[in-house]
Amino acid sequence: MGEETMQVVRQIKEMQKISDRLREKGKRIGFVPTMGYLHDGHVSLVRKAKELCDSIVVSIFVNPTQFGPGEDFQRYPRDEEGDREKLERAGVDFLFMPEAGEMYPPRYQTSVEVAEVSKGLCGDFRPGHFRGVATVVAKLFNIVKPHAAVFGEKDYQQLLVIKRMVEDLNFDIEIIPGTLIREEEGIAMSSRNAYLSPEDRKRATVLYRSLVKAKELVDSGEKRTYNIVQAVEKMIGSVKGVSLQYVEIRDAETLERVERVSGPAVIAVAAMVGSVRLIDNIVIGG
């Protein structure tokens, strides 16, 4: 294999051996877990890992245990060829792409539950989702053995769930947040944007516009979360074809509810745009 060629690994044991060898050589392993169908947001996470680490591993695994019944597991967009090209270009060293049967063999029965941070927000609308996320990430950490892992701030609750798990279970891994990347019209980059029709794409811009409006309210002195939430609800409610699931303001570190914005807080929103569920957030009061 040439120096520049990315190696594709499908077996858990092989990935573990590679990571052991890298560690023996004193390499710092950076890891970016993904579900594939990669976009510039993912590539920005890889770039961040490259800045801080010597060897970069990206995983692509559409994890069945984090999809609920009736969610889009079967139709979740997949593009193995395109993904491989993007990762090669980004300078990734190893791509770990296991099969579901390799990750969850027969008789598999263990899961990881992060109790409080998983509650509310997406946790209410996707029961069991964060248990699936925490479990697969714990497994991936034991397989890839990274020194550092990068998680995007678009999935803000997920980022905090992983941080909490790493702290509580004493994983010796640094969790690095990656900045939320937006498309030109402001929509948060997401693999699920591929489902949006041109009309829905226009409608979807209201999520970010409403968050910007909320930030402006806070910056101009409004501290009561009730009033800020009302403004966001009103703005999103005015767009046909967008049905709001939640808008909430939580403490940026603990995700606990706040009545007033007194320190860093996150405004998180989820909505169905047509048949597509989109999430977005903005950090305020920092």
RODO-2510 file (C-alpha; in nm, 4 decimals, decimal comma):
residues 286
     n   res          X          Y          Z
     1     m     0,0000     0,0000     0,0000
     2     g     0,1272     0,3467    -0,0888
     3     e     0,1668     0,6111     0,1777
     4     e    -0,1394     0,8007     0,0556
     5     t    -0,3829     0,5117     0,0215
     6     m    -0,6661     0,4800     0,2680
     7     q    -0,7079     0,1296     0,4036
     8     v    -1,0624    -0,0096     0,4338
     9     v    -1,1122    -0,2391     0,7332
    10     r    -1,4247    -0,4506     0,7853
    11     q    -1,3313    -0,6858     1,0694
    12     i    -1,3269    -0,5775     1,4359
    13     k    -1,0192    -0,7868     1,5227
    14     e    -0,8228    -0,6384     1,2317
    15     m    -0,9101    -0,2811     1,3331
    16     q    -0,8003    -0,3524     1,6912
    17     k    -0,4658    -0,4920     1,5683
    18     i    -0,4068    -0,1863     1,3488
    19     s    -0,4787     0,0461     1,6416
    20     d    -0,2479    -0,1531     1,8699
    21     r     0,0324    -0,1169     1,6132
    22     l    -0,0287     0,2573     1,5772
    23     r    -0,0183     0,2999     1,9548
    24     e     0,3043     0,0975     1,9798
    25     k     0,4594     0,3380     1,7272
    26     g     0,3531     0,6299     1,9479
    27     k     0,0935     0,7572     1,7010
    28     r    -0,1969     0,9638     1,8349
    29     i    -0,5169     0,8169     1,6890
    30     g    -0,7992     1,0528     1,5961
    31     f    -1,1443     0,9075     1,5341
    32     v    -1,4592     1,0361     1,3601
    33     p    -1,7606     0,8004     1,3828
    34     t    -2,0234     0,8514     1,1093
    35     m    -2,3243     0,6835     0,9495
    36     g    -2,1928     0,7668     0,6028
    37     y    -2,3537     0,9690     0,3231
    38     l    -2,0856     1,2214     0,4064
    39     h    -2,1044     1,5989     0,3547
    40     d    -1,8783     1,8962     0,4255
    41     g    -1,9806     1,8875     0,7917
    42     h    -1,8240     1,5417     0,8274
    43     v    -1,5158     1,6497     0,6338
    44     s    -1,4714     1,9435     0,8745
    45     l    -1,4641     1,6925     1,1638
    46     v    -1,1937     1,4952     0,9833
    47     r    -0,9903     1,8155     0,9325
    48     k    -1,0193     1,8928     1,3026
    49     a    -0,8983     1,5413     1,3907
    50     k    -0,6055     1,5801     1,1499
    51     e    -0,4964     1,9017     1,3199
    52     l    -0,4693     1,7248     1,6543
    53     c    -0,3728     1,3665     1,5704
    54     d    -0,1271     1,1588     1,3629
    55     s    -0,3442     0,8750     1,2315
    56     i    -0,7100     0,9244     1,1386
    57     v    -0,9777     0,6554     1,1529
    58     v    -1,3311     0,7207     1,0261
    59     s    -1,6061     0,4648     1,0766
    60     i    -1,9133     0,4291     0,8579
    61     f    -2,1853     0,2242     1,0203
    62     v    -2,5589     0,2852     0,9926
    63     n    -2,6363     0,1669     1,3429
    64     p    -2,9701    -0,0195     1,3562
    65     t    -3,0064     0,0111     1,7357
    66     q    -3,0438     0,3910     1,7271
    67     f    -3,3419     0,3865     1,4890
    68     g    -3,6891     0,3385     1,6364
    69     p    -3,9693     0,1407     1,4727
    70     g    -4,1028     0,3355     1,1740
    71     e    -3,7896     0,5529     1,1522
    72     d    -3,5808     0,5732     0,8365
    73     f    -3,3235     0,2953     0,8921
    74     q    -3,3985     0,1162     0,5641
    75     r    -3,4070     0,4327     0,3551
    76     y    -3,1264     0,6181     0,5350
    77     p    -2,9118     0,7496     0,2457
    78     r    -2,6024     0,5456     0,1638
    79     d    -2,3216     0,6155    -0,0843
    80     e    -2,0201     0,3954    -0,0167
    81     e    -1,8265     0,4940    -0,3315
    82     g    -1,8771     0,8677    -0,2828
    83     d    -1,7907     0,8404     0,0867
    84     r    -1,4657     0,6571     0,0153
    85     e    -1,3589     0,9201    -0,2375
    86     k    -1,4337     1,2062     0,0027
    87     l    -1,2369     1,0402     0,2835
    88     e    -0,9401     0,9580     0,0553
    89     r    -0,9282     1,3235    -0,0508
    90     a    -0,9513     1,4380     0,3121
    91     g    -0,6436     1,2280     0,3949
    92     v    -0,8057     0,9647     0,6168
    93     d    -0,5751     0,6691     0,6948
    94     f    -0,8272     0,3991     0,7855
    95     l    -1,1952     0,3552     0,7066
    96     f    -1,3682     0,1081     0,9387
    97     m    -1,6872    -0,0290     0,7784
    98     p    -1,8249    -0,3268     0,9706
    99     e    -2,1409    -0,5214     0,8883
   100     a    -2,4290    -0,5158     1,1390
   101     g    -2,3745    -0,8888     1,2089
   102     e    -2,0121    -0,8172     1,2997
   103     m    -2,1142    -0,5432     1,5464
   104     y    -2,4174    -0,7252     1,6905
   105     p    -2,3614    -1,1000     1,6615
   106     p    -2,6319    -1,3485     1,7700
   107     r    -2,6961    -1,3450     2,1463
   108     y    -2,5686    -0,9850     2,1738
   109     q    -2,7392    -0,8354     2,4833
   110     t    -2,5473    -0,5420     2,6340
   111     s    -2,6335    -0,1742     2,6120
   112     v    -2,5121     0,1546     2,7595
   113     e    -2,7654     0,3985     2,9032
   114     v    -2,6741     0,7584     2,9913
   115     a    -2,9647     0,8420     3,2191
   116     e    -3,0285     1,2147     3,2591
   117     v    -2,8657     1,3806     2,9574
   118     s    -3,0629     1,1482     2,7267
   119     k    -3,3936     1,2816     2,8614
   120     g    -3,5982     1,5525     2,6931
   121     l    -3,5307     1,7105     2,3535
   122     c    -3,4707     1,4310     2,0983
   123     g    -3,4810     1,1715     2,3770
   124     d    -3,8558     1,2269     2,4146
   125     f    -3,9264     1,1944     2,0432
   126     r    -3,6886     0,9038     1,9758
   127     p    -3,7142     0,6623     2,2714
   128     g    -3,4108     0,4335     2,2908
   129     h    -3,2185     0,6435     2,0373
   130     f    -2,9452     0,7610     2,2736
   131     r    -2,9104     0,4152     2,4259
   132     g    -2,8328     0,2939     2,0728
   133     v    -2,5893     0,5810     2,0176
   134     a    -2,4043     0,5364     2,3490
   135     t    -2,3801     0,1601     2,2979
   136     v    -2,2394     0,1761     1,9462
   137     v    -1,9945     0,4545     2,0348
   138     a    -1,8695     0,2600     2,3399
   139     k    -1,8127    -0,0400     2,1114
   140     l    -1,6380     0,1729     1,8485
   141     f    -1,4115     0,3236     2,1155
   142     n    -1,3066    -0,0273     2,2226
   143     i    -1,2477    -0,1280     1,8599
   144     v    -1,0652     0,1814     1,7306
   145     k    -0,8893     0,2656     2,0619
   146     p    -0,8547     0,6358     1,9752
   147     h    -0,6815     0,9011     2,1836
   148     a    -0,9311     1,1615     2,0645
   149     a    -1,2718     1,1542     1,8935
   150     v    -1,4514     1,4404     1,7180
   151     f    -1,8314     1,4827     1,7391
   152     g    -2,0266     1,7583     1,5630
   153     e    -2,2171     2,0224     1,7591
   154     k    -2,5162     1,9859     1,5244
   155     d    -2,6139     1,6795     1,7293
   156     y    -2,5733     1,8761     2,0497
   157     q    -2,7527     1,6381     2,2828
   158     q    -2,5595     1,3445     2,1352
   159     l    -2,2312     1,5285     2,1992
   160     l    -2,3220     1,5757     2,5665
   161     v    -2,4402     1,2137     2,5985
   162     i    -2,1000     1,0959     2,4694
   163     k    -1,9081     1,3383     2,6933
   164     r    -2,1026     1,2156     2,9965
   165     m    -2,0482     0,8487     2,9082
   166     v    -1,6745     0,9027     2,8592
   167     e    -1,6469     1,0738     3,1960
   168     d    -1,8687     0,8282     3,3841
   169     l    -1,7090     0,5126     3,2403
   170     n    -1,3502     0,6466     3,2544
   171     f    -1,2758     0,6151     2,8839
   172     d    -0,9265     0,7564     2,8344
   173     i    -1,0380     0,9519     2,5277
   174     e    -1,0537     1,3242     2,4633
   175     i    -1,3882     1,4303     2,3151
   176     i    -1,3504     1,7232     2,0772
   177     p    -1,6551     1,9203     1,9606
   178     g    -1,6704     2,0108     1,5903
   179     t    -1,8393     2,3335     1,4817
   180     l    -2,1826     2,3048     1,3183
   181     i    -2,1438     2,3621     0,9420
   182     r    -2,4281     2,5212     0,7440
   183     e    -2,5330     2,5174     0,3808
   184     e    -2,5405     2,8509     0,1963
   185     e    -2,9023     2,9185     0,2863
   186     g    -2,8345     2,8511     0,6546
   187     i    -2,9697     2,4957     0,6871
   188     a    -2,7555     2,2823     0,9193
   189     m    -2,5700     2,0238     0,7094
   190     s    -2,7229     1,6798     0,7509
   191     s    -2,7323     1,3593     0,5493
   192     r    -3,1120     1,3757     0,5787
   193     n    -3,1195     1,7021     0,3797
   194     a    -3,0951     1,4735     0,0749
   195     y    -3,4655     1,3910     0,1287
   196     l    -3,5814     1,7544     0,1057
   197     s    -3,7705     1,8698    -0,2031
   198     p    -3,6745     2,2173    -0,3339
   199     e    -3,9899     2,3631    -0,1673
   200     d    -3,9138     2,1912     0,1636
   201     r    -3,5560     2,3157     0,1472
   202     k    -3,6886     2,6744     0,1319
   203     r    -3,9245     2,6030     0,4222
   204     a    -3,6423     2,4465     0,6263
   205     t    -3,4506     2,7756     0,6339
   206     v    -3,6984     2,8991     0,8963
   207     l    -3,5277     2,6840     1,1621
   208     y    -3,1995     2,8729     1,1464
   209     r    -3,3718     3,2087     1,0894
   210     s    -3,5741     3,1571     1,4058
   211     l    -3,2603     3,0655     1,6043
   212     v    -3,0842     3,3800     1,4824
   213     k    -3,3896     3,5818     1,5904
   214     a    -3,3751     3,4157     1,9343
   215     k    -3,0059     3,5012     1,9690
   216     e    -3,0821     3,8632     1,8751
   217     l    -3,3487     3,8767     2,1468
   218     v    -3,1010     3,7467     2,4062
   219     d    -2,8282     3,9847     2,2877
   220     s    -3,0686     4,2778     2,3201
   221     g    -3,1447     4,1897     2,6830
   222     e    -3,4308     3,9341     2,6851
   223     k    -3,3377     3,6694     2,9428
   224     r    -3,6684     3,4887     3,0081
   225     t    -3,6666     3,1593     2,8210
   226     y    -4,0470     3,1570     2,7948
   227     n    -4,0465     3,4753     2,5833
   228     i    -3,7592     3,3590     2,3639
   229     v    -3,9258     3,0216     2,3013
   230     q    -4,2552     3,1961     2,2155
   231     a    -4,0811     3,4065     1,9499
   232     v    -3,9242     3,0992     1,7887
   233     e    -4,2525     2,9031     1,7979
   234     k    -4,4375     3,1924     1,6365
   235     m    -4,1838     3,2273     1,3562
   236     i    -4,1732     2,8543     1,2768
   237     g    -4,5512     2,8292     1,3119
   238     s    -4,5928     3,0848     1,0352
   239     v    -4,4402     2,8542     0,7710
   240     k    -4,6770     2,6009     0,6113
   241     g    -4,5445     2,2463     0,5865
   242     v    -4,3183     2,2775     0,8911
   243     s    -4,4456     2,1177     1,2107
   244     l    -4,2464     2,1934     1,5214
   245     q    -4,1630     1,9063     1,7599
   246     y    -3,9887     2,1159     2,0218
   247     v    -3,7965     2,4322     2,0869
   248     e    -3,6168     2,4386     2,4196
   249     i    -3,3485     2,6345     2,5970
   250     r    -3,1139     2,4257     2,8096
   251     d    -2,7910     2,4793     3,0010
   252     a    -2,5085     2,4377     2,7473
   253     e    -2,3062     2,2091     2,9781
   254     t    -2,5647     1,9967     3,1609
   255     l    -2,8718     2,0246     2,9340
   256     e    -3,0810     2,1088     3,2410
   257     r    -3,3800     2,3350     3,1805
   258     v    -3,3281     2,7044     3,2486
   259     e    -3,5912     2,9683     3,3288
   260     r    -3,3572     3,2553     3,2516
   261     v    -3,0495     3,2815     3,0322
   262     s    -2,7729     3,3695     3,2767
   263     g    -2,4791     3,1781     3,1275
   264     p    -2,4041     2,9701     2,8184
   265     a    -2,7235     2,8018     2,7003
   266     v    -2,8283     2,6143     2,3890
   267     i    -3,1504     2,6783     2,2000
   268     a    -3,2389     2,3474     2,0357
   269     v    -3,5154     2,2925     1,7840
   270     a    -3,6565     1,9912     1,6005
   271     a    -3,9244     1,9951     1,3345
   272     m    -4,0766     1,7847     1,0611
   273     v    -4,0291     1,9583     0,7267
   274     g    -4,2569     1,7608     0,4979
   275     s    -4,1681     1,4033     0,5956
   276     v    -3,8103     1,4841     0,7026
   277     r    -3,7089     1,5352     1,0653
   278     l    -3,4517     1,8123     1,1036
   279     i    -3,2720     1,9395     1,4133
   280     d    -3,0735     2,2563     1,4696
   281     n    -2,9322     2,4584     1,7573
   282     i    -2,7459     2,7727     1,8464
   283     v    -2,5452     2,8505     2,1604
   284     i    -2,6347     3,1781     2,3317
   285     g    -2,5460     3,3771     2,6417
   286     g    -2,1805     3,2743     2,6287
***
